[in-house]
Structures are given as structure tokens and as C-alpha cells.
């Protein structure tokens, strides 16, 4: 009986640790996705301003780069999910 209770406690503790790790990871992912989306929003606001014609190409390039970053993050999440939630080797954010 005690062995079963100890095993159950250990299992519950492990579940709580995993839930905490998942919560932390979800927060990190949300921040990583929102950051470039905020850049896109700001870029669109700047492009929409009158008198900014000379800077539009630079603003658009910045927005496109931010969207590419979001796409890489989402593709990485999909790869992670398809791999059975096993961690892949770390890659730099600038890697393809």
C-alpha cells in the first residue's frame, strides 16, 4: 500500500513538473511569435503614413523579415509536434 502511494506521489510530482515546463514553453513560444508580429504591425503603420514614400521599401523589407521569422517559428513548432514532442538540436533563429 505504501509503495503504491509513493509511486502515485512520484507520478503526480512528475505530472506537475511537466505541466510547469509546458506552461513555461508555451509562454516563451507566445512571446517569440508576438515579437515579430508586433514588428509587422508597426511596419504596416509606418508604411501607411503619408510622406513616407522614400522609406516604404525599407519598412516593407522589415515587415517581410518579421513574417519570415514567424513562419520559421511555426514550422519549428510543427516539426517538434510531428517528432513526438522530442527536442530537436538547437538552431540559431537566423538559420533557414
N, C-alpha and C positions, 0 to 999 in steps of 0.2 A: 504494500500500500504506500509506504513512504517512498519507495523507489519510483513508483508511478507518479506520485505528487511532485517529486523532484524533477522527473522528466517533463512533466506538464509545465512546471515553473520555468524550466530552461527553454522549452519551446515557446512559451509566452514571451519571455525576455527576448528571444531571437526575433520573434514577430514584431515586437515593439522597436527593436533596433533597425530592422529592415524598413518598417514604416517611417521611422525618423530619417533614414538615409534617402528613401524615396521622396519624402517631403522636401528635404534639402536639395536633392537633384532637380525636382520639379521647379523649385524657386530659382535655381541657377539657370535652368533652361528658359524659363519665362523671361528672366532678366536679359539673357543673351539674345532672345528673339525680339523683345521690345526695344532694345537699344537701337538696332538698325532700322526698325520700323519708325521710331521717333525721328531718326535722320531723314527717312523718306518723307515723313510729314513736314518737317521743317523745310526740306528741299522743295517740295511742292508749293509751300507758302512763298518761298523766295522766288521761284520761277513765275508765280502768278503776279508778283508785284510789277506795277508799271515802271518803266525806265530801267529795267534790269537786263535788257537785251544782250549787252556785252558779256554778262556773267552767266547767261542761261545754259550754255554748253557745259560749263564747269559745274553748275548746280545739278544738271541732269546726270552728268557722269557720277557725281557723288551719290545721287539717289539710286542709280543703277547698281553701283558698287554695294550699297547697303542692301538692296534687294537680293543681290547675288549672295551676300553673307547670310541672309535669312534662308535662302534656298539651301546653302551648304549645311546650315544647322539642322534644317528639317530633314534633308537627305541623311545626315548622320544619325538623327533620331530613328528614322525608318530602318537604316542598316542595323542599328542597335536592337530594335524591336525584332527584326527578322532573324537576328543571330541568337534569339532566345534570351535576350537581356544580358548577354555576356559582354564585358567591356572589351572594346577594340583598343589597339595601341593608340596612344595619344598622338594627335597630329596638330600642327600649328594651324590657327584659324586662317592663315593665308594659303594653306595647302589646298589644291584643287578639289 
